[in-house]
Amino acid sequence: MRIQIMFLMLIAAATVVGCKPPHEQESPSTKSSLNTFIEGATGKTAVDAGKRMEADIQRISTAHNNELNEVLGE
């Protein structure tokens, strides 16, 4: 019973925090608190960070392999 009440309070708090008056020109990079909360709870933020990290590793690996190929004369 306590867990259900705590869950409902958490959802209510996230909903209230996400309810803000719309701005006339809100930049596309800003997200509402509710979107940030949902992305954090679902793990989307961690997945996106992992994809960025994978892309960085691939880029660095490719550059390193190109340098090795130049040195070895292949």
Secondary structure, 3 states (H helix, E strand, C coil): CHHHHHHHHHHHHHHHHHCCCCCCCCCCCCCCHHHHHHHHHHCHHHHHHHHHHHHHHHHHHHHHHHHHHHHHCC
